[in-house]
Amino acid sequence: MHPGRLLIEAVLALHAGGYGKLRLGAGLSPSGGHWRYRLHVLDSNTRGPHGSIGDSSVFDWGGERCRTPKELASGIQRQFPDLMAAAIGDDAAYRSWLEAIVEASAPDGLFIELWDNYEGKCDHVRLINCRSTETFPHAPPPAGMS
């Protein structure tokens, strides 16, 4: 499984475990060679992990490589307790949005949004590394925010 896909599915596993406010931002590096990610909670100042993924492991802790979404979700919970505390709750609209993207991009696809170092605006999220040509709107805002 592509490390980025592993992370996307780990976020869904965390949502199922009660961490529904957790969000995943994703895009490509300027060269297009690396998938970038950032885990965050919109209504919190708590910083989560971020970085770039080529074809390497998402997170290696103490030489232990996370090989399944469940293992990675457990690792994120252990390594980022403040982020996980801020992520407790539910965001049904975001979860539904992410589930739809995961289903459309199965089995190994990723999604990308634009990052600040890209010029131009994009009104949708693109799927990559899959056969689907479907596009999606950007993630919905949390309930109570517009």
N, CA, C and O atoms as a GROMACS GRO file, in nm:
protein
  584
    1MET      N    1   0.085  -0.118   0.000
    1MET     CA    2   0.000   0.000   0.000
    1MET      C    3   0.089   0.124   0.000
    1MET      O    4   0.187   0.130   0.075
    2HIS      N    5   0.056   0.221  -0.084
    2HIS     CA    6   0.131   0.347  -0.086
    2HIS      C    7   0.124   0.410   0.053
    2HIS      O    8   0.017   0.409   0.114
    3PRO      N    9   0.234   0.465   0.103
    3PRO     CA   10   0.234   0.524   0.237
    3PRO      C   11   0.128   0.634   0.255
    3PRO      O   12   0.071   0.648   0.363
    4GLY      N   13   0.103   0.711   0.150
    4GLY     CA   14   0.000   0.814   0.160
    4GLY      C   15  -0.138   0.754   0.176
    4GLY      O   16  -0.220   0.804   0.253
    5ARG      N   17  -0.164   0.647   0.103
    5ARG     CA   18  -0.293   0.579   0.115
    5ARG      C   19  -0.307   0.520   0.255
    5ARG      O   20  -0.415   0.523   0.314
    6LEU      N   21  -0.198   0.468   0.308
    6LEU     CA   22  -0.198   0.415   0.444
    6LEU      C   23  -0.241   0.524   0.543
    6LEU      O   24  -0.320   0.498   0.634
    7LEU      N   25  -0.189   0.645   0.525
    7LEU     CA   26  -0.223   0.756   0.613
    7LEU      C   27  -0.370   0.795   0.598
    7LEU      O   28  -0.438   0.819   0.698
    8ILE      N   29  -0.419   0.803   0.475
    8ILE     CA   30  -0.560   0.838   0.453
    8ILE      C   31  -0.651   0.739   0.525
    8ILE      O   32  -0.746   0.778   0.593
    9GLU      N   33  -0.622   0.611   0.509
    9GLU     CA   34  -0.706   0.510   0.573
    9GLU      C   35  -0.688   0.509   0.725
    9GLU      O   36  -0.782   0.475   0.797
   10ALA      N   37  -0.570   0.547   0.774
   10ALA     CA   38  -0.550   0.559   0.919
   10ALA      C   39  -0.636   0.671   0.976
   10ALA      O   40  -0.689   0.659   1.086
   11VAL      N   41  -0.649   0.781   0.902
   11VAL     CA   42  -0.735   0.891   0.947
   11VAL      C   43  -0.879   0.843   0.958
   11VAL      O   44  -0.948   0.877   1.055
   12LEU      N   45  -0.925   0.766   0.861
   12LEU     CA   46  -1.061   0.710   0.872
   12LEU      C   47  -1.074   0.619   0.994
   12LEU      O   48  -1.176   0.621   1.062
   13ALA      N   49  -0.971   0.540   1.022
   13ALA     CA   50  -0.973   0.453   1.140
   13ALA      C   51  -0.980   0.536   1.268
   13ALA      O   52  -1.050   0.499   1.362
   14LEU      N   53  -0.909   0.647   1.271
   14LEU     CA   54  -0.913   0.735   1.388
   14LEU      C   55  -1.051   0.798   1.403
   14LEU      O   56  -1.101   0.813   1.515
   15HIS      N   57  -1.114   0.835   1.292
   15HIS     CA   58  -1.251   0.887   1.298
   15HIS      C   59  -1.344   0.783   1.359
   15HIS      O   60  -1.427   0.815   1.444
   16ALA      N   61  -1.330   0.659   1.317
   16ALA     CA   62  -1.414   0.551   1.370
   16ALA      C   63  -1.389   0.531   1.520
   16ALA      O   64  -1.478   0.484   1.591
   17GLY      N   65  -1.270   0.566   1.566
   17GLY     CA   66  -1.235   0.552   1.707
   17GLY      C   67  -1.270   0.673   1.793
   17GLY      O   68  -1.232   0.678   1.910
   18GLY      N   69  -1.344   0.769   1.737
   18GLY     CA   70  -1.388   0.884   1.816
   18GLY      C   71  -1.310   1.012   1.795
   18GLY      O   72  -1.337   1.112   1.861
   19TYR      N   73  -1.212   1.010   1.704
   19TYR     CA   74  -1.130   1.129   1.677
   19TYR      C   75  -1.178   1.197   1.550
   19TYR      O   76  -1.101   1.219   1.456
   20GLY      N   77  -1.306   1.231   1.548
   20GLY     CA   78  -1.372   1.281   1.428
   20GLY      C   79  -1.337   1.421   1.386
   20GLY      O   80  -1.372   1.462   1.276
   21LYS      N   81  -1.269   1.498   1.472
   21LYS     CA   82  -1.231   1.633   1.433
   21LYS      C   83  -1.096   1.638   1.362
   21LYS      O   84  -1.052   1.744   1.317
   22LEU      N   85  -1.030   1.523   1.353
   22LEU     CA   86  -0.900   1.516   1.286
   22LEU      C   87  -0.918   1.534   1.136
   22LEU      O   88  -1.007   1.473   1.076
   23ARG      N   89  -0.834   1.617   1.077
   23ARG     CA   90  -0.838   1.641   0.933
   23ARG      C   91  -0.702   1.616   0.871
   23ARG      O   92  -0.598   1.627   0.937
   24LEU      N   93  -0.706   1.582   0.743
   24LEU     CA   94  -0.585   1.555   0.667
   24LEU      C   95  -0.580   1.650   0.549
   24LEU      O   96  -0.669   1.649   0.464
   25GLY      N   97  -0.476   1.734   0.544
   25GLY     CA   98  -0.451   1.817   0.427
   25GLY      C   99  -0.350   1.746   0.339
   25GLY      O  100  -0.258   1.684   0.390
   26ALA      N  101  -0.367   1.755   0.207
   26ALA     CA  102  -0.277   1.681   0.117
   26ALA      C  103  -0.253   1.759  -0.011
   26ALA      O  104  -0.341   1.830  -0.060
   27GLY      N  105  -0.134   1.744  -0.065
   27GLY     CA  106  -0.098   1.808  -0.191
   27GLY      C  107   0.031   1.749  -0.244
   27GLY      O  108   0.086   1.656  -0.185
   28LEU      N  109   0.078   1.802  -0.354
   28LEU     CA  110   0.204   1.756  -0.412
   28LEU      C  111   0.313   1.859  -0.390
   28LEU      O  112   0.286   1.979  -0.381
   29SER      N  113   0.437   1.813  -0.380
   29SER     CA  114   0.552   1.904  -0.374
   29SER      C  115   0.561   1.976  -0.509
   29SER      O  116   0.503   1.929  -0.607
   30PRO      N  117   0.633   2.089  -0.516
   30PRO     CA  118   0.645   2.161  -0.643
   30PRO      C  119   0.696   2.074  -0.758
   30PRO      O  120   0.658   2.095  -0.873
   31SER      N  121   0.781   1.977  -0.728
   31SER     CA  122   0.832   1.890  -0.833
   31SER      C  123   0.729   1.786  -0.877
   31SER      O  124   0.742   1.726  -0.983
   32GLY      N  125   0.627   1.766  -0.795
   32GLY     CA  126   0.527   1.664  -0.823
   32GLY      C  127   0.570   1.525  -0.782
   32GLY      O  128   0.497   1.428  -0.804
   33GLY      N  129   0.689   1.513  -0.723
   33GLY     CA  130   0.743   1.382  -0.689
   33GLY      C  131   0.707   1.331  -0.552
   33GLY      O  132   0.728   1.213  -0.523
   34HIS      N  133   0.654   1.417  -0.467
   34HIS     CA  134   0.623   1.375  -0.331
   34HIS      C  135   0.484   1.422  -0.292
   34HIS      O  136   0.443   1.535  -0.322
   35TRP      N  137   0.412   1.335  -0.224
   35TRP     CA  138   0.281   1.367  -0.171
   35TRP      C  139   0.302   1.427  -0.033
   35TRP      O  140   0.365   1.365   0.053
   36ARG      N  141   0.251   1.546  -0.010
   36ARG     CA  142   0.266   1.614   0.119
   36ARG      C  143   0.140   1.597   0.201
   36ARG      O  144   0.030   1.584   0.148
   37TYR      N  145   0.158   1.597   0.332
   37TYR     CA  146   0.043   1.580   0.421
   37TYR      C  147   0.058   1.669   0.544
   37TYR      O  148   0.168   1.713   0.578
   38ARG      N  149  -0.055   1.693   0.608
   38ARG     CA  150  -0.058   1.763   0.736
   38ARG      C  151  -0.181   1.716   0.811
   38ARG      O  152  -0.293   1.726   0.760
   39LEU      N  153  -0.161   1.665   0.931
   39LEU     CA  154  -0.272   1.629   1.018
   39LEU      C  155  -0.300   1.747   1.109
   39LEU      O  156  -0.207   1.805   1.166
   40HIS      N  157  -0.426   1.782   1.124
   40HIS     CA  158  -0.460   1.898   1.205
   40HIS      C  159  -0.606   1.892   1.251
   40HIS      O  160  -0.685   1.810   1.204
   41VAL      N  161  -0.639   1.980   1.343
   41VAL     CA  162  -0.776   2.001   1.390
   41VAL      C  163  -0.804   2.148   1.366
   41VAL      O  164  -0.730   2.234   1.414
   42LEU      N  165  -0.910   2.179   1.290
   42LEU     CA  166  -0.933   2.318   1.248
   42LEU      C  167  -0.954   2.415   1.363
   42LEU      O  168  -0.906   2.528   1.356
   43ASP      N  169  -1.024   2.375   1.467
   43ASP     CA  170  -1.054   2.469   1.575
   43ASP      C  171  -0.957   2.456   1.692
   43ASP      O  172  -0.996   2.476   1.807
   44SER      N  173  -0.832   2.422   1.663
   44SER     CA  174  -0.732   2.403   1.768
   44SER      C  175  -0.598   2.459   1.722
   44SER      O  176  -0.567   2.460   1.603
   45ASN      N  177  -0.520   2.506   1.816
   45ASN     CA  178  -0.384   2.551   1.786
   45ASN      C  179  -0.282   2.438   1.798
   45ASN      O  180  -0.163   2.460   1.779
   46THR      N  181  -0.328   2.319   1.829
   46THR     CA  182  -0.240   2.204   1.844
   46THR      C  183  -0.183   2.165   1.708
   46THR      O  184  -0.258   2.145   1.612
   47ARG      N  185  -0.052   2.154   1.701
   47ARG     CA  186   0.014   2.118   1.575
   47ARG      C  187   0.028   1.967   1.564
   47ARG      O  188   0.060   1.899   1.661
   48GLY      N  189   0.002   1.918   1.446
   48GLY     CA  190   0.017   1.775   1.420
   48GLY      C  191   0.132   1.750   1.327
   48GLY      O  192   0.200   1.844   1.285
   49PRO      N  193   0.156   1.625   1.293
   49PRO     CA  194   0.266   1.591   1.203
   49PRO      C  195   0.239   1.640   1.061
   49PRO      O  196   0.124   1.651   1.018
   50HIS      N  197   0.347   1.668   0.991
   50HIS     CA  198   0.338   1.709   0.851
   50HIS      C  199   0.467   1.667   0.783
   50HIS      O  200   0.568   1.645   0.850
   51GLY      N  201   0.464   1.656   0.652
   51GLY     CA  202   0.584   1.619   0.580
   51GLY      C  203   0.554   1.578   0.438
   51GLY      O  204   0.444   1.599   0.387
   52SER      N  205   0.654   1.519   0.375
   52SER     CA  206   0.642   1.472   0.238
   52SER      C  207   0.666   1.322   0.234
   52SER      O  208   0.746   1.268   0.311
   53ILE      N  209   0.597   1.256   0.145
   53ILE     CA  210   0.611   1.112   0.129
   53ILE      C  211   0.641   1.083  -0.017
   53ILE      O  212   0.563   1.120  -0.105
   54GLY      N  213   0.753   1.016  -0.042
   54GLY     CA  214   0.778   0.962  -0.175
   54GLY      C  215   0.724   0.820  -0.174
   54GLY      O  216   0.602   0.801  -0.172
   55ASP      N  217   0.810   0.724  -0.175
   55ASP     CA  218   0.767   0.585  -0.161
   55ASP      C  219   0.821   0.525  -0.032
   55ASP      O  220   0.838   0.403  -0.022
   56SER      N  221   0.848   0.610   0.066
   56SER     CA  222   0.902   0.563   0.193
   56SER      C  223   0.789   0.543   0.293
   56SER      O  224   0.672   0.565   0.263
   57SER      N  225   0.826   0.501   0.411
   57SER     CA  226   0.728   0.480   0.517
   57SER      C  227   0.671   0.613   0.563
   57SER      O  228   0.739   0.715   0.562
   58VAL      N  229   0.546   0.611   0.605
   58VAL     CA  230   0.483   0.732   0.656
   58VAL      C  231   0.548   0.773   0.787
   58VAL      O  232   0.600   0.884   0.799
   59PHE      N  233   0.547   0.684   0.884
   59PHE     CA  234   0.608   0.710   1.013
   59PHE      C  235   0.682   0.584   1.056
   59PHE      O  236   0.626   0.474   1.053
   60ASP      N  237   0.806   0.600   1.096
   60ASP     CA  238   0.882   0.490   1.157
   60ASP      C  239   0.917   0.536   1.298
   60ASP      O  240   0.986   0.637   1.315
   61TRP      N  241   0.870   0.463   1.398
   61TRP     CA  242   0.901   0.497   1.536
   61TRP      C  243   0.980   0.384   1.598
   61TRP      O  244   0.931   0.272   1.609
   62GLY      N  245   1.102   0.414   1.638
   62GLY     CA  246   1.185   0.314   1.703
   62GLY      C  247   1.211   0.193   1.616
   62GLY      O  248   1.219   0.081   1.666
   63GLY      N  249   1.222   0.215   1.485
   63GLY     CA  250   1.248   0.105   1.394
   63GLY      C  251   1.126   0.022   1.360
   63GLY      O  252   1.135  -0.074   1.282
   64GLU      N  253   1.012   0.056   1.417
   64GLU     CA  254   0.888  -0.018   1.391
   64GLU      C  255   0.813   0.052   1.278
   64GLU      O  256   0.764   0.163   1.295
   65ARG      N  257   0.802  -0.013   1.165
   65ARG     CA  258   0.729   0.044   1.052
   65ARG      C  259   0.582   0.006   1.062
   65ARG      O  260   0.548  -0.111   1.082
   66CYS      N  261   0.496   0.104   1.049
   66CYS     CA  262   0.352   0.081   1.050
   66CYS      C  263   0.312   0.028   0.913
   66CYS      O  264   0.334   0.095   0.812
   67ARG      N  265   0.253  -0.089   0.909
   67ARG     CA  266   0.221  -0.154   0.781
   67ARG      C  267   0.072  -0.156   0.749
   67ARG      O  268   0.034  -0.184   0.635
   68THR      N  269  -0.013  -0.128   0.846
   68THR     CA  270  -0.157  -0.128   0.823
   68THR      C  271  -0.215   0.004   0.872
   68THR      O  272  -0.154   0.070   0.956
   69PRO      N  273  -0.333   0.042   0.822
   69PRO     CA  274  -0.396   0.164   0.873
   69PRO      C  275  -0.417   0.160   1.024
   69PRO      O  276  -0.400   0.261   1.092
   70LYS      N  277  -0.455   0.044   1.077
   70LYS     CA  278  -0.478   0.032   1.222
   70LYS      C  279  -0.349   0.054   1.300
   70LYS      O  280  -0.350   0.123   1.402
   71GLU      N  281  -0.237  -0.004   1.254
   71GLU     CA  282  -0.108   0.017   1.321
   71GLU      C  283  -0.068   0.164   1.317
   71GLU      O  284  -0.021   0.218   1.417
   72LEU      N  285  -0.087   0.227   1.202
   72LEU     CA  286  -0.050   0.368   1.190
   72LEU      C  287  -0.139   0.454   1.279
   72LEU      O  288  -0.091   0.547   1.343
   73ALA      N  289  -0.269   0.425   1.282
   73ALA     CA  290  -0.360   0.500   1.369
   73ALA      C  291  -0.316   0.488   1.515
   73ALA      O  292  -0.316   0.588   1.588
   74SER      N  293  -0.278   0.369   1.558
   74SER     CA  294  -0.230   0.350   1.696
   74SER      C  295  -0.102   0.429   1.721
   74SER      O  296  -0.085   0.488   1.827
   75GLY      N  297  -0.012   0.430   1.623
   75GLY     CA  298   0.112   0.506   1.636
   75GLY      C  299   0.087   0.655   1.647
   75GLY      O  300   0.152   0.723   1.726
   76ILE      N  301  -0.006   0.706   1.569
   76ILE     CA  302  -0.040   0.849   1.575
   76ILE      C  303  -0.097   0.882   1.711
   76ILE      O  304  -0.064   0.986   1.769
   77GLN      N  305  -0.183   0.796   1.763
   77GLN     CA  306  -0.239   0.818   1.897
   77GLN      C  307  -0.129   0.825   2.002
   77GLN      O  308  -0.134   0.911   2.090
   78ARG      N  309  -0.031   0.737   1.995
   78ARG     CA  310   0.078   0.735   2.094
   78ARG      C  311   0.170   0.856   2.079
   78ARG      O  312   0.210   0.916   2.179
   79GLN      N  313   0.204   0.892   1.957
   79GLN     CA  314   0.304   0.995   1.933
   79GLN      C  315   0.250   1.138   1.943
   79GLN      O  316   0.327   1.230   1.968
   80PHE      N  317   0.120   1.156   1.925
   80PHE     CA  318   0.063   1.291   1.922
   80PHE      C  319  -0.060   1.301   2.013
   80PHE      O  320  -0.170   1.325   1.966
   81PRO      N  321  -0.040   1.281   2.145
   81PRO     CA  322  -0.154   1.280   2.236
   81PRO      C  323  -0.229   1.413   2.242
   81PRO      O  324  -0.351   1.413   2.258
   82ASP      N  325  -0.159   1.526   2.230
   82ASP     CA  326  -0.227   1.655   2.234
   82ASP      C  327  -0.318   1.673   2.112
   82ASP      O  328  -0.430   1.723   2.124
   83LEU      N  329  -0.269   1.632   1.996
   83LEU     CA  330  -0.350   1.639   1.875
   83LEU      C  331  -0.473   1.549   1.889
   83LEU      O  332  -0.583   1.589   1.852
   84MET      N  333  -0.453   1.431   1.942
   84MET     CA  334  -0.564   1.337   1.956
   84MET      C  335  -0.668   1.389   2.056
   84MET      O  336  -0.788   1.371   2.036
   85ALA      N  337  -0.621   1.453   2.164
   85ALA     CA  338  -0.716   1.510   2.260
   85ALA      C  339  -0.800   1.619   2.194
   85ALA      O  340  -0.920   1.629   2.220
   86ALA      N  341  -0.738   1.701   2.110
   86ALA     CA  342  -0.811   1.807   2.040
   86ALA      C  343  -0.905   1.750   1.934
   86ALA      O  344  -1.002   1.816   1.896
   87ALA      N  345  -0.877   1.630   1.885
   87ALA     CA  346  -0.956   1.570   1.776
   87ALA      C  347  -1.077   1.491   1.825
   87ALA      O  348  -1.155   1.443   1.743
   88ILE      N  349  -1.095   1.478   1.956
   88ILE     CA  350  -1.210   1.402   2.006
   88ILE      C  351  -1.338   1.475   1.969
   88ILE      O  352  -1.352   1.595   1.994
   89GLY      N  353  -1.429   1.403   1.911
   89GLY     CA  354  -1.557   1.460   1.870
   89GLY      C  355  -1.599   1.401   1.737
   89GLY      O  356  -1.547   1.299   1.693
   90ASP      N  357  -1.694   1.468   1.674
   90ASP     CA  358  -1.748   1.416   1.548
   90ASP      C  359  -1.758   1.529   1.447
   90ASP      O  360  -1.793   1.642   1.481
   91ASP      N  361  -1.729   1.497   1.324
   91ASP     CA  362  -1.750   1.586   1.210
   91ASP      C  363  -1.802   1.498   1.097
   91ASP      O  364  -1.726   1.457   1.008
   92ALA      N  365  -1.931   1.470   1.102
   92ALA     CA  366  -1.993   1.374   1.009
   92ALA      C  367  -1.976   1.417   0.864
   92ALA      O  368  -1.956   1.331   0.777
   93ALA      N  369  -1.984   1.546   0.835
   93ALA     CA  370  -1.971   1.592   0.696
   93ALA      C  371  -1.831   1.564   0.642
   93ALA      O  372  -1.816   1.520   0.529
   94TYR      N  373  -1.729   1.591   0.723
   94TYR     CA  374  -1.592   1.564   0.679
   94TYR      C  375  -1.569   1.414   0.662
   94TYR      O  376  -1.509   1.370   0.564
   95ARG      N  377  -1.616   1.336   0.758
   95ARG     CA  378  -1.600   1.190   0.750
   95ARG      C  379  -1.665   1.136   0.622
   95ARG      O  380  -1.606   1.054   0.553
   96SER      N  381  -1.785   1.182   0.591
   96SER     CA  382  -1.854   1.138   0.468
   96SER      C  383  -1.776   1.178   0.344
   96SER      O  384  -1.765   1.101   0.249
   97TRP      N  385  -1.722   1.300   0.346
   97TRP     CA  386  -1.641   1.350   0.233
   97TRP      C  387  -1.518   1.260   0.214
   97TRP      O  388  -1.489   1.219   0.102
   98LEU      N  389  -1.447   1.231   0.322
   98LEU     CA  390  -1.326   1.149   0.313
   98LEU      C  391  -1.360   1.005   0.273
   98LEU      O  392  -1.287   0.945   0.195
   99GLU      N  393  -1.468   0.951   0.326
   99GLU     CA  394  -1.510   0.816   0.288
   99GLU      C  395  -1.539   0.808   0.138
   99GLU      O  396  -1.503   0.710   0.073
  100ALA      N  397  -1.604   0.910   0.083
  100ALA     CA  398  -1.636   0.912  -0.061
  100ALA      C  399  -1.508   0.916  -0.144
  100ALA      O  400  -1.499   0.850  -0.247
  101ILE      N  401  -1.410   0.994  -0.099
  101ILE     CA  402  -1.282   1.001  -0.170
  101ILE      C  403  -1.210   0.867  -0.164
  101ILE      O  404  -1.155   0.820  -0.264
  102VAL      N  405  -1.208   0.805  -0.047
  102VAL     CA  406  -1.142   0.675  -0.031
  102VAL      C  407  -1.208   0.572  -0.122
  102VAL      O  408  -1.138   0.493  -0.188
  103GLU      N  409  -1.338   0.570  -0.126
  103GLU     CA  410  -1.409   0.474  -0.211
  103GLU      C  411  -1.380   0.499  -0.360
  103GLU      O  412  -1.354   0.404  -0.434
  104ALA      N  413  -1.384   0.624  -0.403
  104ALA     CA  414  -1.363   0.656  -0.545
  104ALA      C  415  -1.220   0.629  -0.589
  104ALA      O  416  -1.196   0.601  -0.707
  105SER      N  417  -1.125   0.638  -0.497
  105SER     CA  418  -0.984   0.624  -0.533
  105SER      C  419  -0.927   0.486  -0.501
  105SER      O  420  -0.806   0.464  -0.515
  106ALA      N  421  -1.011   0.394  -0.459
  106ALA     CA  422  -0.963   0.259  -0.424
  106ALA      C  423  -0.898   0.192  -0.544
  106ALA      O  424  -0.940   0.218  -0.657
  107PRO      N  425  -0.799   0.107  -0.526
  107PRO     CA  426  -0.749   0.063  -0.396
  107PRO      C  427  -0.629   0.144  -0.346
  107PRO      O  428  -0.599   0.141  -0.226
  108ASP      N  429  -0.559   0.215  -0.434
  108ASP     CA  430  -0.433   0.279  -0.392
  108ASP      C  431  -0.426   0.428  -0.420
  108ASP      O  432  -0.318   0.487  -0.409
  109GLY      N  433  -0.537   0.491  -0.454
  109GLY     CA  434  -0.533   0.632  -0.492
  109GLY      C  435  -0.514   0.727  -0.376
  109GLY      O  436  -0.532   0.691  -0.259
  110LEU      N  437  -0.477   0.849  -0.411
  110LEU     CA  438  -0.455   0.957  -0.316
  110LEU      C  439  -0.540   1.075  -0.359
  110LEU      O  440  -0.596   1.075  -0.468
  111PHE      N  441  -0.551   1.175  -0.273
  111PHE     CA  442  -0.616   1.299  -0.316
  111PHE      C  443  -0.519   1.413  -0.295
  111PHE      O  444  -0.429   1.406  -0.212
  112ILE      N  445  -0.538   1.520  -0.374
  112ILE     CA  446  -0.453   1.638  -0.360
  112ILE      C  447  -0.540   1.763  -0.362
  112ILE      O  448  -0.639   1.773  -0.434
  113GLU      N  449  -0.497   1.859  -0.281
  113GLU     CA  450  -0.552   1.993  -0.280
  113GLU      C  451  -0.437   2.084  -0.320
  113GLU      O  452  -0.324   2.038  -0.333
  114LEU      N  453  -0.463   2.210  -0.341
  114LEU     CA  454  -0.354   2.302  -0.374
  114LEU      C  455  -0.286   2.350  -0.247
  114LEU      O  456  -0.350   2.364  -0.143
  115TRP      N  457  -0.157   2.375  -0.257
  115TRP     CA  458  -0.078   2.430  -0.148
  115TRP      C  459  -0.040   2.573  -0.183
  115TRP      O  460  -0.053   2.614  -0.298
  116ASP      N  461   0.006   2.648  -0.085
  116ASP     CA  462   0.038   2.789  -0.105
  116ASP      C  463   0.142   2.815  -0.212
  116ASP      O  464   0.142   2.923  -0.271
  117ASN      N  465   0.230   2.720  -0.240
  117ASN     CA  466   0.337   2.745  -0.336
  117ASN      C  467   0.295   2.713  -0.479
  117ASN      O  468   0.379   2.707  -0.568
  118TYR      N  469   0.167   2.692  -0.501
  118TYR     CA  470   0.116   2.674  -0.637
  118TYR      C  471   0.041   2.800  -0.677
  118TYR      O  472  -0.027   2.862  -0.595
  119GLU      N  473   0.055   2.839  -0.802
  119GLU     CA  474  -0.018   2.955  -0.851
  119GLU      C  475  -0.155   2.911  -0.899
  119GLU      O  476  -0.175   2.796  -0.939
  120GLY      N  477  -0.247   3.003  -0.895
  120GLY     CA  478  -0.381   2.972  -0.945
  120GLY      C  479  -0.471   2.917  -0.837
  120GLY      O  480  -0.427   2.884  -0.727
  121LYS      N  481  -0.596   2.908  -0.870
  121LYS     CA  482  -0.696   2.857  -0.776
  121LYS      C  483  -0.759   2.731  -0.835
  121LYS      O  484  -0.766   2.714  -0.957
  122CYS      N  485  -0.803   2.647  -0.749
  122CYS     CA  486  -0.868   2.524  -0.792
  122CYS      C  487  -0.996   2.510  -0.710
  122CYS      O  488  -0.994   2.526  -0.588
  123ASP      N  489  -1.105   2.478  -0.776
  123ASP     CA  490  -1.232   2.468  -0.703
  123ASP      C  491  -1.268   2.324  -0.668
  123ASP      O  492  -1.381   2.296  -0.629
  124HIS      N  493  -1.172   2.233  -0.682
  124HIS     CA  494  -1.201   2.094  -0.651
  124HIS      C  495  -1.076   2.021  -0.603
  124HIS      O  496  -0.964   2.071  -0.613
  125VAL      N  497  -1.098   1.903  -0.552
  125VAL     CA  498  -0.992   1.813  -0.508
  125VAL      C  499  -0.973   1.709  -0.618
  125VAL      O  500  -1.071   1.655  -0.670
  126ARG      N  501  -0.849   1.682  -0.653
  126ARG     CA  502  -0.819   1.581  -0.757
  126ARG      C  503  -0.779   1.450  -0.694
  126ARG      O  504  -0.717   1.446  -0.588
  127LEU      N  505  -0.815   1.342  -0.761
  127LEU     CA  506  -0.769   1.210  -0.723
  127LEU      C  507  -0.651   1.175  -0.812
  127LEU      O  508  -0.652   1.206  -0.931
  128ILE      N  509  -0.551   1.111  -0.755
  128ILE     CA  510  -0.435   1.069  -0.833
  128ILE      C  511  -0.404   0.923  -0.801
  128ILE      O  512  -0.450   0.868  -0.701
  129ASN      N  513  -0.325   0.861  -0.887
  129ASN     CA  514  -0.281   0.723  -0.867
  129ASN      C  515  -0.398   0.624  -0.871
  129ASN      O  516  -0.394   0.520  -0.805
  130CYS      N  517  -0.502   0.658  -0.949
  130CYS     CA  518  -0.617   0.569  -0.960
  130CYS      C  519  -0.684   0.590  -1.095
  130CYS      O  520  -0.649   0.682  -1.169
  131ARG      N  521  -0.780   0.506  -1.127
  131ARG     CA  522  -0.850   0.515  -1.256
  131ARG      C  523  -0.961   0.619  -1.256
  131ARG      O  524  -1.001   0.665  -1.363
  132SER      N  525  -1.010   0.656  -1.142
  132SER     CA  526  -1.124   0.747  -1.134
  132SER      C  527  -1.087   0.887  -1.184
  132SER      O  528  -0.979   0.938  -1.154
  133THR      N  529  -1.176   0.947  -1.259
  133THR     CA  530  -1.158   1.086  -1.302
  133THR      C  531  -1.254   1.178  -1.227
  133THR      O  532  -1.266   1.296  -1.259
  134GLU      N  533  -1.320   1.122  -1.128
  134GLU     CA  534  -1.416   1.198  -1.049
  134GLU      C  535  -1.344   1.310  -0.973
  134GLU      O  536  -1.231   1.292  -0.928
  135THR      N  537  -1.410   1.424  -0.960
  135THR     CA  538  -1.356   1.533  -0.879
  135THR      C  539  -1.449   1.555  -0.760
  135THR      O  540  -1.566   1.518  -0.762
  136PHE      N  541  -1.394   1.616  -0.657
  136PHE     CA  542  -1.469   1.641  -0.534
  136PHE      C  543  -1.452   1.786  -0.494
  136PHE      O  544  -1.350   1.847  -0.524
  137PRO      N  545  -1.551   1.843  -0.425
  137PRO     CA  546  -1.532   1.977  -0.370
  137PRO      C  547  -1.429   1.969  -0.258
  137PRO      O  548  -1.396   1.860  -0.210
  138HIS      N  549  -1.379   2.084  -0.216
  138HIS     CA  550  -1.289   2.086  -0.101
  138HIS      C  551  -1.364   2.038   0.023
  138HIS      O  552  -1.487   2.038   0.025
  139ALA      N  553  -1.289   2.000   0.124
  139ALA     CA  554  -1.349   1.948   0.246
  139ALA      C  555  -1.449   2.048   0.303
  139ALA      O  556  -1.425   2.169   0.300
  140PRO      N  557  -1.561   1.998   0.355
  140PRO     CA  558  -1.659   2.089   0.414
  140PRO      C  559  -1.606   2.150   0.543
  140PRO      O  560  -1.525   2.088   0.612
  141PRO      N  561  -1.650   2.271   0.576
  141PRO     CA  562  -1.608   2.330   0.703
  141PRO      C  563  -1.672   2.255   0.819
  141PRO      O  564  -1.776   2.191   0.801
  142PRO      N  565  -1.612   2.263   0.937
  142PRO     CA  566  -1.674   2.198   1.053
  142PRO      C  567  -1.810   2.260   1.082
  142PRO      O  568  -1.836   2.375   1.045
  143ALA      N  569  -1.896   2.184   1.148
  143ALA     CA  570  -2.027   2.236   1.187
  143ALA      C  571  -2.009   2.364   1.267
  143ALA      O  572  -1.926   2.370   1.358
  144GLY      N  573  -2.086   2.465   1.234
  144GLY     CA  574  -2.078   2.593   1.304
  144GLY      C  575  -1.980   2.690   1.244
  144GLY      O  576  -1.975   2.806   1.285
  145MET      N  577  -1.900   2.647   1.146
  145MET     CA  578  -1.806   2.736   1.077
  145MET      C  579  -1.849   2.744   0.931
  145MET      O  580  -1.897   2.647   0.875
  146SER      N  581  -1.830   2.860   0.872
  146SER     CA  582  -1.863   2.870   0.729
  146SER      C  583  -1.751   2.933   0.652
  146SER      O  584  -1.761   2.950   0.530
   0.00000   0.00000   0.00000
